[in-house]
Amino acid sequence: MTDAPSSALIELARLCGVATEYWDWQGRHVDVPSSTIRSVLTALGQPASTEPEVQSALARLRDRDWRRTLPPVVVMKAGESRELRVHVPHGAGVSVTLYREDGVREQLSQVERWVEPRMIDGAQVGEATFTLPSGLPLGWHRIEARLVDHTVDTTLVVTPDRLTVPDSIRQRPASGIMTQLYAVRSRRSWGMGDFADLADLGAWAAADLGADFVLVNPVHAAEPVAPVEPSPYLPTTRRFISPLYIRVEDIPEVGYMSAQERQLLQWHADDARRLNDDDVIDRDASWEHKDAALRIVYRQPRPPRRERALDAFIEREGQGLLDFATWCAIAADRHSAGSAEGEDGPDADVADWPQELRDPAGRAVAAKREELGDEIRYYCWLQWIADDQLAAAQRACREAGMRIGVMHDLAVGVHPTGADAWALRDALARDVTVGAPADQYNQLGQDWSQPPWRPDSLAEAGYAPYRDMLRTVLRSAGALRVDHIIGLFRLWWIPAGAKPFEGTYVRYDHDALIGILALEAHRAGALVIGEDLGTVEPWVRDYLKDRGILGTSILWFEKDADGRPLRPEAYRTLCLATVTTHDLPPTAGYLEHVHVDLRHELGLLTRDLDEEVEFDRQEQAEMLEVLRQRGLLRAEGDEEATIEALHKYLAWTPALLRGISVSDLAGDTRIINQPGTDEEYPNWRLPLAGHDGTPLLLDDLVTSPWARRLARCVR
């Protein structure tokens, strides 16, 4: 029996944006089996297990726009006009008013156009057309349709046509550094790098290296209890910040503590700082000490102005913060109860919670909010402190001379049983996960275990969850790197229980998602860099360029039409160009083929080891030959000279942004993250180290002559 989809299933998939075919990384055409299509459609709220279900879903979708008065949301570019179609009972009158964000009210004009009415659910429905005029200001507006007996409204978002790069950067490209913040520890760190370390790192990079930005890993919040997820790309929420990065001593109330309380704080600090000598980051131990110390500080009386500032922060962040803090409080409460009973759990995993606590709007959760009121305020306070310290780090970077400052990183998604999965469950798909199909570096594909946004639910919510997340991430940012920005166009969905390569693509409204991203970045005064690596449809990069969003160019991946290393002059102007990235080894390790050895040890290769090594050597040999031809490399076998030459190559490109890995500045060789693995390798747990693997503190890095030499190469 064939698993080929029927014509009706193909049409239903098309209406829902589900791919029934695609081309893989080697250019081969792949037909998606119907079992995968049916599973993905079910996750999108369209039951499709049988042909009758498919036919029923088709009938609903064909008339979906006629079943509602207004579309769930309207997104348009500034300067363009748009027609708005309003559906009303046939013959009924309707007036439409635009309420602008600035308070101005405007009556929309109806277009003289006859549209044949349709029979919907036994009644005739007509269509009236109105004009959304050009020249509307950027922002979030409201459209209201008034009928005889009721009103209906929807959201109108007017976005920039394109983001603009500041003239200062167009005239003189910016160089900067890239790092995993948790890995950059100083003598004052509590086992992992924090926002004070970020400020110090940025100030040093600006003054001594001439850096204009510092790109850090996502600093989204992880679980409030052990075990803390090590991957910054698998947070419990993308809207809020990880308190792990708070520097306890920098909180103003610490200065008013009693001697006894200061001694308690010092005990925690001393124990936590011993973790700085460890070869592996221990987030659980670091958070145990930091959480205990933060609770001591939280109990200190705050001056009236500070208390008012906290209240204002909580009010501004609204229901989103309340839900997140409630989730944290319940998770911590259940963890404490489990620990008291001598158990490892229950913990932050919502799947382990009683059914009545899984609904954030339910009575049981409301009762918990009353019971855990002060604990909830503690988690709100943590966000206030973290937000303030992150803003201080950005100010420090800019005051030190950086033109951009902190460049934040936005993860693709969230933990499947974390805070966002709990609070935003209606906007996320179930029984599927996000990942990536097979490619050269991950030949078995990847499953990131994250629930994807449901495109339909996100639109129904007026993109508010997406907007609120972006506003938090951009608040203290000079730029934002969007990991896997292709996910705003299409995402690889994997049905539950399937292997990573057994998924298919689901399309999103990229005009809306990119437009809203551009709007919020424009308001924050931030650049946007899209990580557009991997399997990318050619038109996507042109679209991003037209919207003013920079791409990402990794030296080893940049090839010309013949597969040879791309000439530096042929690089894109609108891009962040680097030699390496967090999914590859630092440059010294890459030259030593450590990535091939590791993938072989972990069983991740689909080709023979000798074949893979030879391929890697040939690729590197081609690049090194180009360096020699261009006069950048003269010495054979000189690793430092080779690393310098590779970075000088970036300086010859027209790329507006050029980045250097802090791991390269330190001489590290170890892989930060090996995609396609979990516990098989200490992903996201390795601290900054020297060439011999010995942990290296920020205090020592800032005295490194090699770091200064290498940084000069890209300026």
C-alpha positions in Angstrom: 0.0 0.0 0.0 1.4 3.4 -1.0 1.8 6.2 1.4 1.4 8.9 -1.3 -1.0 11.7 -0.3 -4.4 12.0 -2.1 -5.2 15.1 -4.1 -7.5 16.3 -1.4 -4.8 15.9 1.3 -2.4 17.8 -0.9 -4.9 20.7 -1.3 -5.5 20.7 2.5 -1.8 20.8 3.2 -1.4 23.7 0.7 -4.1 25.7 2.4 -2.4 25.1 5.8 1.1 25.8 4.5 2.3 22.3 4.9 4.9 21.1 2.4 4.1 17.8 0.5 7.5 17.9 -1.2 10.9 19.6 -0.9 14.5 19.5 -2.1 17.2 18.3 0.4 20.7 19.6 1.0 22.1 17.5 -1.9 19.5 18.8 -4.3 17.4 15.7 -4.4 13.6 15.9 -4.6 11.7 14.3 -1.7 8.0 13.5 -1.6 6.6 13.7 2.0 4.6 10.6 3.0 1.0 11.1 3.8 1.5 9.9 7.3 3.7 12.8 8.1 1.4 15.3 6.4 -1.6 14.0 8.4 0.3 14.2 11.7 1.4 17.8 11.0 -2.1 18.8 9.9 -3.6 17.3 13.1 -1.1 19.4 15.1 -2.4 22.5 13.2 -5.9 21.7 14.4 -7.1 20.1 11.2 -8.0 16.4 11.8 -6.9 14.5 8.7 -6.6 10.9 9.7 -9.2 9.8 7.2 -10.4 11.1 3.8 -13.8 12.2 5.2 -11.9 14.3 7.8 -9.8 15.8 5.1 -12.9 16.7 3.0 -14.6 18.2 6.0 -11.5 20.3 6.9 -11.3 21.5 3.3 -14.8 22.7 3.3 -14.2 24.7 6.5 -11.0 26.3 5.2 -12.4 27.3 1.9 -14.9 29.5 3.6 -12.9 30.5 6.7 -12.5 34.2 5.6 -16.3 34.5 5.0 -17.1 33.2 8.5 -15.6 36.2 10.2 -16.4 39.9 9.9 -12.7 41.0 10.0 -9.5 39.2 9.5 -7.7 38.2 12.8 -5.0 40.7 12.1 -3.8 43.0 9.2 -0.1 43.7 8.7 1.0 46.1 6.0 4.1 48.1 5.1 4.4 51.9 5.6 3.6 53.8 2.4 1.4 51.1 0.9 -2.4 51.1 0.7 -4.5 48.0 1.3 -8.0 46.8 0.7 -9.9 45.5 3.8 -12.6 43.0 3.1 -15.4 42.9 5.7 -18.0 40.1 5.8 -21.5 40.9 7.0 -25.0 39.4 6.6 -26.0 40.1 3.0 -27.7 43.5 2.7 -26.6 44.7 6.2 -24.8 48.0 6.6 -21.4 48.4 8.1 -19.1 51.3 9.0 -15.3 50.9 9.7 -13.2 53.1 11.9 -9.4 53.1 12.3 -8.2 54.0 15.8 -4.5 54.9 15.5 -2.0 54.3 18.2 -1.5 58.0 18.7 -5.3 58.4 19.5 -6.4 59.8 16.1 -9.6 58.3 14.8 -10.2 58.0 11.1 -13.3 56.7 9.2 -12.4 54.3 6.4 -13.8 54.8 2.9 -15.8 52.0 1.3 -14.9 51.0 -2.3 -17.7 50.6 -4.8 -17.4 46.9 -5.7 -19.9 44.2 -6.1 -19.0 40.8 -4.7 -21.4 37.9 -5.1 -22.7 36.8 -1.7 -22.1 33.3 -0.4 -24.3 30.8 1.4 -22.5 30.2 4.8 -24.1 27.9 7.3 -27.5 28.4 5.8 -27.4 32.2 5.6 -26.2 34.6 2.9 -23.0 36.5 3.7 -21.9 39.6 1.7 -18.5 41.3 1.3 -17.8 45.0 1.7 -14.5 46.5 0.7 -12.8 49.4 2.5 -9.5 51.1 1.8 -6.6 51.3 4.3 -4.9 54.5 3.1 -1.2 54.9 2.5 0.7 57.2 4.8 -0.4 55.6 8.0 2.1 56.0 10.8 4.2 53.0 12.0 2.7 51.2 15.0 -0.1 49.0 16.4 -3.5 50.3 15.5 -7.1 49.1 15.9 -9.8 48.6 13.3 -13.4 48.6 14.4 -16.3 47.4 12.2 -19.7 48.6 13.5 -22.8 46.6 12.4 -26.4 47.3 13.4 -26.4 45.3 16.7 -22.7 44.8 17.5 -19.1 45.7 16.8 -16.0 43.7 15.9 -12.4 44.8 16.0 -9.0 43.6 14.9 -5.4 44.7 15.0 -3.7 46.7 12.3 0.2 46.7 12.3 2.0 49.2 10.1 5.6 48.1 9.7 8.7 49.8 8.1 9.3 49.0 4.5 13.0 48.3 5.5 15.3 48.9 8.3 18.2 51.3 7.7 21.8 50.8 8.7 23.3 53.9 10.4 25.5 55.9 8.0 28.4 55.6 10.5 28.5 51.8 9.9 28.0 52.0 6.2 31.0 54.4 6.0 33.1 52.4 8.4 32.2 48.7 9.0 32.0 47.6 12.6 34.0 44.8 14.1 33.1 43.0 17.3 33.4 39.9 19.5 31.1 36.9 20.0 30.9 34.8 23.1 28.9 32.5 25.3 28.3 34.8 28.3 28.1 32.0 30.8 31.6 30.8 29.7 33.3 34.1 30.4 34.0 33.9 34.1 36.0 36.4 36.2 37.3 36.1 39.7 34.1 37.8 40.9 31.8 35.4 39.0 29.6 32.9 40.9 30.6 29.9 38.7 29.5 31.4 35.4 29.7 34.7 33.6 27.1 37.4 34.5 26.0 40.8 33.4 28.8 42.5 35.3 31.2 40.3 33.4 29.5 41.4 30.2 30.0 45.0 31.0 33.6 44.5 31.8 34.1 42.4 28.7 32.5 45.0 26.5 34.4 47.9 28.0 37.7 46.0 27.5 36.8 45.0 23.9 35.8 48.6 23.1 38.9 50.2 24.6 41.6 47.7 23.7 40.3 45.8 20.7 38.3 48.6 19.0 35.2 46.5 19.1 31.8 48.0 18.3 29.6 45.1 19.5 29.6 42.1 21.7 27.3 39.2 20.6 26.2 37.0 23.4 24.2 33.8 23.5 20.5 34.0 24.3 20.0 35.2 27.9 16.4 33.9 28.1 15.3 32.4 31.4 15.8 28.8 32.2 14.1 26.7 35.0 14.1 28.3 38.5 15.0 24.9 40.0 17.5 22.1 39.3 18.1 20.6 36.9 18.7 23.8 35.0 18.7 23.3 31.2 22.3 24.0 29.9 21.3 25.0 26.4 20.6 28.7 26.1 18.7 27.8 22.9 16.2 25.7 24.9 14.9 28.3 27.4 11.7 28.0 29.4 10.7 31.4 28.0 12.0 33.7 25.4 10.3 36.8 26.8 12.1 37.0 30.2 15.7 37.0 31.4 17.7 34.3 33.2 18.4 35.5 36.8 21.5 33.3 36.6 23.2 36.3 35.0 22.5 38.6 37.9 25.6 40.0 39.8 24.3 39.8 43.4 26.7 42.4 44.9 25.6 45.0 42.4 22.0 45.2 43.7 21.7 48.5 45.6 20.0 47.0 48.7 23.2 44.9 49.4 24.8 48.1 50.7 22.2 48.3 53.5 22.5 44.8 54.8 23.4 44.0 58.4 26.8 42.5 59.2 25.3 39.1 59.8 23.4 39.2 56.5 26.6 40.3 54.7 28.4 37.3 56.2 25.7 34.9 54.9 26.1 36.5 51.5 29.8 36.2 51.6 29.6 32.5 52.4 27.5 31.9 49.3 29.8 34.0 47.2 32.9 32.2 48.4 31.4 28.7 47.7 30.1 29.8 44.3 33.4 31.3 43.3 35.2 28.0 43.8 33.2 26.8 40.9 35.3 29.1 38.7 38.0 26.5 38.8 35.9 23.7 37.4 36.3 22.4 33.8 32.6 22.2 33.3 30.0 24.9 34.1 27.7 23.7 36.9 24.6 25.8 36.6 22.7 23.9 39.3 25.4 24.6 41.9 25.7 28.2 40.8 22.0 28.8 40.9 21.7 27.1 44.3 24.0 29.7 45.8 22.7 32.7 43.8 19.1 31.9 44.6 19.8 31.7 48.3 21.7 35.0 48.3 19.1 36.7 46.2 16.4 35.8 48.6 18.4 37.4 51.4 18.7 40.6 49.3 15.0 40.5 48.3 13.9 40.6 52.0 15.8 43.9 52.5 13.6 47.0 52.8 13.6 49.0 49.6 13.4 52.8 49.5 10.0 54.1 48.4 11.3 55.2 45.0 12.8 51.7 44.4 9.5 50.0 45.5 7.6 52.3 43.1 9.9 51.4 40.3 9.4 47.7 41.0 5.6 48.2 41.0 5.8 50.2 37.7 7.9 47.4 36.1 5.4 44.7 37.1 2.5 46.8 35.8 4.2 47.5 32.5 5.0 43.8 31.9 1.4 42.9 32.7 -0.1 39.4 32.5 2.9 37.9 30.8 5.1 38.6 33.8 2.5 37.4 36.2 2.0 34.2 34.4 5.8 33.6 34.2 6.3 34.4 37.9 3.4 32.1 38.8 4.9 29.3 36.8 8.2 29.8 38.5 6.6 29.9 42.0 4.6 26.7 41.4 7.7 24.9 40.0 9.8 25.9 43.0 7.0 25.0 45.4 6.6 21.6 43.9 10.3 21.1 43.8 10.6 21.9 47.5 7.8 19.5 48.3 9.5 16.8 46.3 12.8 17.4 48.0 11.2 17.3 51.4 9.8 13.9 50.6 13.3 12.7 49.5 12.4 12.6 45.8 14.2 14.0 42.8 11.0 15.8 41.7 8.5 17.0 40.9 10.1 19.9 39.3 9.6 22.5 36.6 8.3 20.0 34.1 4.6 20.8 33.6 4.0 17.3 32.4 4.5 16.2 36.0 2.0 18.7 37.4 -1.5 17.7 38.5 -4.0 18.3 35.7 -5.7 21.2 37.5 -2.4 23.2 37.5 -1.8 22.9 33.8 -4.4 25.6 33.0 -3.0 29.0 33.8 -6.5 30.5 33.7 -8.0 27.8 36.0 -9.3 28.0 39.5 -6.5 25.9 41.0 -3.8 28.2 39.6 -5.8 31.3 40.9 -5.7 29.7 44.3 -2.0 29.1 44.0 -1.5 32.7 43.2 -3.1 33.6 46.5 -1.1 31.1 48.4 2.3 31.9 46.7 1.8 35.7 46.5 5.2 36.7 48.0 7.0 34.0 46.1 5.5 35.3 42.8 6.6 38.8 43.7 10.1 37.5 44.3 10.3 36.1 40.7 8.9 39.5 39.4 11.6 41.2 41.4 14.3 38.9 39.9 13.2 40.1 36.4 13.3 43.7 37.5 16.9 43.3 38.8 18.0 41.3 35.7 16.5 43.8 33.4 18.2 46.7 35.2 21.6 45.0 35.2 21.3 44.1 31.5 20.5 47.7 30.7 23.5 48.8 32.7 25.8 46.4 30.7 24.5 48.0 27.4 25.2 51.5 28.8 28.7 50.4 29.8 29.4 49.1 26.3 28.1 52.3 24.6 29.9 54.6 27.1 33.2 52.7 26.4 32.9 53.7 22.7 30.9 50.8 21.1 28.7 52.0 18.3 26.3 49.1 18.7 26.9 47.6 22.1 25.3 44.4 23.1 24.0 42.2 20.3 21.4 39.8 21.7 20.5 36.4 20.3 17.0 35.2 19.9 16.5 31.4 20.2 14.2 29.5 17.8 11.9 28.2 20.4 11.3 27.1 24.0 11.3 24.0 26.2 8.3 21.8 25.5 7.2 21.7 29.2 8.4 25.1 30.3 6.8 28.5 31.2 5.9 29.6 27.7 4.6 26.1 26.8 2.3 26.5 29.9 1.3 30.2 29.5 1.1 30.3 25.7 -0.1 26.8 25.1 -2.9 27.9 22.8 -0.3 29.5 20.4 2.0 26.5 20.3 1.5 23.3 18.4 1.4 20.0 20.3 2.6 16.5 19.3 5.3 18.0 17.0 8.7 19.4 17.5 11.0 21.8 15.6 14.2 20.7 14.1 16.2 20.6 10.8 16.4 18.2 8.0 19.7 16.4 7.2 22.6 18.6 6.0 26.3 18.2 5.5 27.1 18.8 9.1 24.2 17.0 10.7 23.5 14.1 8.3 20.8 12.5 10.4 18.9 15.7 10.8 18.2 17.5 14.1 15.3 17.5 16.6 15.4 20.5 18.9 12.5 19.2 21.0 10.8 22.6 20.8 7.0 23.2 20.2 6.6 25.5 17.2 4.3 28.5 17.0 1.0 27.6 15.3 0.7 30.1 12.4 -3.1 30.3 12.7 -3.1 30.8 16.5 -0.4 33.4 16.3 -2.5 35.4 13.8 -5.6 34.9 15.9 -3.7 36.5 18.9 -2.8 39.5 16.7 0.9 38.4 17.1 0.9 39.8 20.6 2.9 37.0 22.1 5.6 37.5 19.4 5.5 41.3 19.8 5.9 41.1 23.6 8.8 38.7 23.3 10.6 41.0 20.8 10.2 44.0 23.0 11.9 42.4 25.9 14.8 41.1 23.9 15.3 44.4 22.1 15.0 46.6 25.2 18.7 46.7 26.0 20.1 45.8 22.6 22.0 47.6 19.9 21.4 44.7 17.6 19.6 41.4 17.5 20.8 38.2 16.0 17.8 35.9 15.1 18.8 32.3 15.3 17.5 30.3 12.3 15.7 33.3 10.8 14.5 30.9 8.1 12.0 29.8 10.8 10.1 33.0 10.2 9.4 31.7 6.7 9.2 28.0 7.2 10.0 25.5 10.0 10.8 21.9 9.9 8.1 20.1 11.9 8.7 16.6 13.2 5.8 14.5 14.3 6.0 13.0 17.8 7.9 9.7 17.7 9.4 10.3 14.3 13.1 10.6 13.4 14.5 14.1 12.7 14.6 13.5 8.9 11.0 12.3 8.9 9.4 15.7 9.1 8.3 18.4 6.7 8.2 22.1 6.3 5.4 24.4 7.6 5.1 27.9 6.1 4.5 31.1 8.1 3.3 34.5 7.1 6.8 35.9 6.7 5.5 39.3 5.7 3.9 39.6 9.1 6.7 38.1 11.2 9.5 40.0 9.5 7.5 43.2 9.4 6.8 43.1 13.1 10.4 42.3 13.8 11.4 45.3 11.7 8.9 47.5 13.5 10.1 46.6 17.0 13.8 46.8 16.0 13.1 50.2 14.5 11.5 51.4 17.7 14.5 50.1 19.7 17.0 51.6 17.3 18.6 48.2 16.8 20.1 46.3 13.8 18.8 42.9 13.0 21.0 40.0 11.8 19.4 36.9 10.5 21.2 33.6 10.9 20.4 32.4 7.4 22.6 29.3 7.2 21.6 25.8 6.1 19.0 24.9 3.5 17.7 28.3 2.4 15.4 29.0 -0.6 17.3 31.5 -2.8 14.6 34.2 -2.8 14.6 34.4 1.0 18.0 36.1 1.2 16.9 38.6 -1.4 13.7 39.3 0.7 15.7 39.8 3.9 18.1 42.1 2.1 15.2 44.2 0.7 13.8 44.5 4.3 17.2 45.8 5.6 18.0 42.7 7.6 21.6 41.5 7.6 22.6 38.0 6.8 25.2 35.7 8.3 28.4 34.6 6.4 30.6 32.0 7.9 34.0 31.9 6.0 34.1 28.1 5.7 30.5 27.9 4.3 30.9 30.7 1.7 31.4 29.2 -1.8 31.1 30.4 -5.4 29.2 28.7 -8.1 32.0 26.2 -8.7 32.2 25.2 -5.0 35.4 27.1 -4.4 36.0 29.5 -1.5 34.2 32.8 -2.2 36.4 35.7 -3.1 36.3 38.3 -0.2 35.1 41.0 -2.7 32.0 38.8 -3.5 30.7 38.7 0.1 27.5 40.4 0.9 27.6 43.9 2.3 24.6 43.4 4.5 25.9 40.6 6.6 27.8 39.7 9.8 30.9 37.9 8.5 32.8 35.5 10.8 35.3 32.7 10.6 33.4 30.4 12.9 30.2 30.0 14.8 29.0 28.3 18.0 28.1 25.1 16.1 31.7 24.7 14.8 34.9 24.4 16.8 37.0 27.5 17.5 39.3 28.1 14.5 42.3 26.4 16.0 40.1 23.3 16.7 38.6 23.5 13.2 42.1 23.4 11.6 42.9 20.4 13.7 39.7 18.6 12.5 38.3 18.1 16.0 34.8 18.4 14.7 35.2 15.4 12.5 36.8 13.3 15.2 34.0 14.1 17.6 31.2 13.4 15.2 32.9 10.0 14.4 33.1 9.2 18.1 29.4 10.0 18.6 28.3 8.1 15.5 27.0 11.1 13.7 28.7 10.5 10.4 26.9 8.9 7.4 30.1 8.7 5.4 33.3 6.7 6.2 35.6 8.5 8.6 38.5 8.5 6.1 36.3 10.0 3.4 35.0 12.7 5.9 38.6 13.6 7.0 39.8 13.8 3.4 36.8 16.0 2.5 37.6 18.3 5.4 41.3 18.5 4.6 40.5 19.3 0.9 38.1 22.0 1.9 40.7 23.6 4.2 43.5 23.2 1.7 41.4 25.1 -0.9 40.9 28.0 1.6 44.6 28.1 2.6 45.6 28.1 -1.0 43.4 31.2 -1.6 45.1 32.9 1.4 48.5 32.2 -0.1 47.4 33.5 -3.5 46.2 36.7 -1.9 49.4 37.2 0.0 47.8 36.7 3.4 49.6 33.5 4.4 53.3 32.7 3.8 54.4 30.3 6.6 53.4 26.6 6.2 52.0 25.0 9.3 52.0 28.1 11.5 48.6 27.9 13.2 48.6 31.4 14.6 49.6 32.9 11.3 46.8 30.9 9.6 44.2 32.1 12.1 45.3 35.7 11.6 45.2 35.3 7.8 41.6 33.9 8.0 40.5 36.9 10.0 42.3 39.4 7.7 40.4 37.8 4.9 37.2 39.1 6.6 38.6 42.6 6.6 38.8 42.5 2.8 35.1 41.8 2.5 32.5 44.5 2.2 30.6 43.0 5.1 29.3 45.8 7.4 29.8 43.6 10.5 32.8 41.4 11.2 32.9 39.2 14.3 35.7 37.4 16.2 34.9 34.5 18.6 36.2 35.1 22.1 37.2 31.4 22.0 39.6 32.4 19.2 40.9 35.3 21.2 41.6 32.8 24.0 43.1 30.1 21.7 40.5 27.5 22.7 40.0 24.4 20.5 37.0 22.7 22.0 33.5 22.6 20.4 30.9 24.6 22.3 28.0 22.6 21.0 27.7 19.5 18.8 24.4 19.6 17.1 22.4 16.4 17.1 23.6 15.5 20.7 22.3 15.9 24.2 24.1 14.2 27.1 26.7 12.5 24.8 28.8 15.7 24.9 28.9 18.6 27.4 27.2 21.0 25.1 26.9 24.6 26.4 28.8 23.6 29.6 32.4 24.4 28.7 34.0 27.5 30.2 36.4 29.7 28.3 39.8 28.0 28.1 43.2 28.3 26.6 44.7 26.1 23.9 45.6 23.4 26.5 42.0 23.3 27.8 42.8 25.0 31.1 40.0 27.3 32.2 40.8 31.0 31.4 39.3 33.8 33.4 38.3 37.2 31.9 40.9 38.8 34.2 43.6 36.9 32.3 42.1 37.3 28.8 42.2 41.1 29.0 46.0 40.9 29.3 46.5 38.7 26.3 48.7 40.1 23.5 47.3 37.5 21.2 43.8 38.8 21.6 45.0 42.3 20.6 46.9 40.9 17.6 43.9 38.9 16.3 41.4 41.7 16.9 43.5 44.1 14.7 43.1 41.7 11.8 39.4 42.5 11.2 39.6 46.3 11.7 
